[in-house]
Amino acid sequence: MLAAMAILVGTMLLVYFDREGYVDGNDPENKISLIDSIYYTTVTLSTTGYGDIAPVTDRARLINAFIITPARIAFLVLLIGTTLEVLASQGRELFRVARWRKIMGEQDHVVVVGYGTKGRSAVQTIVNNGQDPEAIVVVDPSALALEEAHSDGLAVVTGDATRREVLRRAGVQTASQVIITTDRDDTNVLSTLTVRQLNPDAWIVAAVREQENVPLMRQSGANSVITSSDAVGRLLGLSSVSPMLGSVMEDLLTYGDGLEVAERDLLVTEVGKPPQSLPDQVIAVVRDEQVYRYFDPVVTLLARGDRLIVVRPAKELPWAPRPGTHGEDRAEDHD
């Protein structure tokens, strides 16, 4: 719009300042006013060309040939190009949303609220660990986030995630997981409350900037809460106290190289063994939806149905629910 207006105004001024080179067939005095200049510019750039106002001097005709004609072409390109771009963008968006809704009906999908740095990293991590990008939908009011999510091949719902209608359009009521990562704790809390009301069974992971807001976020319905500022500060502190420890922690947080923290199923051959005896470095055991550290007396011996949180080389099978790293069967398959 700004470019089109600039062409209109520029051409109008050009005609007005050179008004002595034009004649008006409807004016006996052949005087070109400012209104005549505006009129001539609009009918000329739109290629209507009634012919009632026309250049008569050589200078005016040369200006029309070498300046106004290219301006006319640029103006038309702007109008047509912008229209085609909008139609194409809307068409791609409709196709993407239709495809996403079809996939959403066939498998569990993930809703990501907020597509800033944290949101993009979260999406990249779950995609690298097997999540289908077509089963991910982003909710964000920002046009920049919309463009970035589209370039990443994700479906997008533009709007405020604290509004029920926006979350409904994203299919929150049937989502298996919801990741909430806006830049404001109050927005995250309200979004979590709304998501939990729409979907009592979704697994909600939310980020907060301040540790003091963690209890409020949990009370709002979040299953897992990550304190971003404290986590970064702790990593900075560890790197200062022990650079090597900081490097190891950074390695664990970086996907695809060195060490990985992963969750996997218990194997048949591992039932009845202590966590410390397994090939993988077990750091926690999930039993009956509770997490126990590997040294907890409750998980001295592993039992059927347990899941393991392990540290292992990144070259192994990625983040599971896949069975193990050694080609064996899961213990629960033999129940």
N, C-alpha and C positions, 0 to 999 in steps of 0.2 A: 504493500500500500504506500509506504513512504517513497519507494522508487518511482511508482506510477505518478504520485502527486508531484514529485520533483520534475518529472518530464512534462507534466501538464503546466506547472507554474513556469518552468524555464521556457517552454515554447510560447506561452502566453506573453511573457515579458519580451521575448525576442520579437514577436509580431508587433507588440505595442510600441516598442522603441523604434521600430522601422515602419511605423504606420503610414508614413508618406509614400511608401512603395506599394500600397494596396489601394484598391478601389472597392466601393460598396455599391453594387448595382441597384440596391433598394434605397440609397440615399442620394438625393440630387446633388448634395454638396460633396459627396465622396469623402467624407471624413470618417476615419476609423477611431472609435472610442475604445475605452478599456473593456466595456461590455462586448463590443464587436470583436476585440482580440480574444476574449474568453470564448465567445461563440465560435470563431474561426478555428481556434485551437481544438475544441472538443469535436467539431465535425470533421476536421482534418485528421486528427489522430485516430478517430474511430472509423476512418475511411468512408464516412458518409458523403462528404463533398458535394454540397448543394450548388456551389459555384457562384453564389451571390456575392461573396467576397473573394477577390482573387489578386495575386501579386501581379504588378504591371511593370515595375522597373527591373532592370537586369540584376541589381543587387538582391532584391527581394526574391526573384526567381532562383538565383544561385543559393540563397539561404534555404529556400524550400527544397532545393534539389540535394544539397549536401549536409544540411543540418536537420531540417524538419522531417524529411523522409526517413533518415535513420532513426530519428526519435519516434516516428510513427511505428516503425518496425519493432523497436525496442518495447514500445508501449503494448503492442499486440502480443509480443512474445511473453511479456510479464503477465498479461491477462490470461492468455491461453495456457501458458506454462503453469501458472499458479493453480488454475482450475484443474488441469490434468493431474497436477501433483496432489491436490486435495482429494480428487476422486480416486486416484491410485492408492493413496494412503488409506482412505476409508475402506476401499475394497480389500486391501491387504489386511487391515484390522478386522473387518467382518469375517474374512476367510480364517484368520488366525483364531478369532474367538469361537467361530463355529467348530473348527477342528479341535480347539481346546475343550469345548463343552462335550464333544463326542468322546474324547479321551477321558474326560472327567467322569463320564458315566460308566466307563469300562474299568477304571482303576483309581486307587487312592491318589489324591492330588495334594499339593502343598501350596499354601498361601503365604506369601512373603509381604509383610507390611513395611514399606520403606525400602527404597532401592538406592541408598547411599553407599558409602564404603563398606559398612557392616553388612548390609543387605546383599550387595554383590558378592562379598566374600562367602557369605552363608550359602548363596545359590551355587557358587563355584564349587564349594566343598561337597554339597549333597549331590551335585551332578557328577563330580569326579568319583563319587562313591556309589554310582549306579542309578541315581534318580533320573527319570526321563524328563528332559527339559520341557517337553510338551505337556507335562503334568504339573507344571509350576505356573502360578499366576501371581503377578506383582500388583500390589495396591499402593499407589503413590499419586499425590496431586501435582507433582512437578513435571513440567514439559520435558526437561532435561532427562529426568529419570525415565520418562516414557520412551524417549528416543533411545536411551541406552539399553533399556530392557528389550525393546523391539530389535535392536541390533544383535542382542544375545539370543534371539529366537524365542522370547518368552511372551506369553499372553499378558496383557496389562489392563487393569481397571483403573481409570483415572478418577481420583476423588479422595475425600477425607475418610480415613479408616475408622474414625469414631462414629460414623453414621451407619446405621443398620442397612440402609438401602445399598450403599456402596459395598459393604461386606457381603450382602446377599448376592449382588451381581458377580462377586468373586467366587461364589460357591462355598463360603465359609461353613455353612450349615452341614456340608457333606465332606469337608476336608478332613484328612487324617492328621495333618500337622499344620500348625500356624506359627510362623516366625515373625516376631514383632521387633522392628529395629529402627524406629524413628529417632530423631535427634532430641526429643523432649520426653522427659520422664512422665509428665502429666498426660501427654498424648498416648504414651505406651500403656499407662494404667487404664485410661478410658477405653482404649482399643481392646485391651485384654478383657475388661468387663463385658464389652459388647460381644466379642467373639465367644466368650464362655456362655453368655446367655443364648446365643444362636446355636452353639454346638457344645453341649456338655461333655462330649466324649473326645474332643480333639486334644492332641498333645500340643500344648502351647509353650513355646520357648520365647522368652522376652529379654530384652536388654535394658539395663538402667545405667545411668551415668553415676549416680550417687548410691553408696552402700546403704544409707538410711532409708532408701525407697524400696529395698528388697522385700521386707515384710509386707509392705502395702501391695507390691506386685503379686506376691504369693496369695495374699488374701483376695486379690482380684481374680484369681483363677489360673495363674501361670504355673505350669508344672516344673519348669526350670527357669531360673533367672541368672543372667550373666551380668556382672558389674564391670562395664567396659573400662571406666577410669581406674578403678582399683586394680584390675588385671594388668593394665598397661603399667601402672605405677609399680606393682609388685615385680613385674618382669624387669623394669628399669633398675629397681633396687637390687634384685638378684644379680643382674649383669654388673652392677657396680661393686657389690661385695665379692662376687666370684664370676669373673668373665666366662669361665668354662661352663659353670652351671647355667648362666644366661644363654650360652650357645646351645646347650642341650635342650633347654626349655623352648627356645626358638625353633629348634629342629622338630620337637614334638608338635608344635603348632603349625609347621609348614608341611603342606601336602606334597607327596610324591618323591621325597628324597630323604635318605637317612632313616630315622625311626618314625613309626606311626603308633598312635594310640587307637585301638580298634575294639569293637565288641564282636564276639563270635559265640556260636553255640558250643555246648559241651559235647565232646565226642564219647562214643560208647566205651572206648578203651580208657577214658579218663575218669569214669565213674568210680567213686570210692577212694580216689587218690587225693592227697593234700595239694592245694594250689601251687605250693613252692616246687613240686616235683615235675611240673609240666614243661614241655619244650619252650612254650611261650612264657614270657615274663608276666605272670598274672599280678595285677595290682588291685583288682576288686572282683567280687562275685555278686551277680544279681540273682537273688532268690526270693520268690514270692513278691516281686515288685519292690523289694528292698535292696539297697546297695550295701554290701559289707566289704570292708578292707580285707585283703588276703590273710592278715594275721588275726582276724576276728575269730574267737572260739566257735562261733555259730557255723562257720564254713571250714572247720578243720578238715573235713572230708567232703569232697564234692558229691552232689546227688543229682539224679535225673531231673531235668528241667532247669538246672542252673545255666546261667550265661556268664561268660567271662569277659572282663575288661582287661586287655593285654597290651603290652608294648612289644612290637616286633618290627622287623625290617620292612621298609616301604615296598620292597620288591615282592613281598608276599601278597596273597590275595587281599584286596582292599577291604575297607570297612564293611563288616558283615551285617546282615544276617546270614551270610554264607557259612557252611559248615567247615570250620577249621582251616588249617593250612597244609594238611598232610594227606588229603584225599580220603579221609575216613568218614564214617557215617555219624550223624548226630545221635546223641543218646535218646532224645525224645522220639526218634523214628522207630525205636525198638521197644517202646512201651507197649 
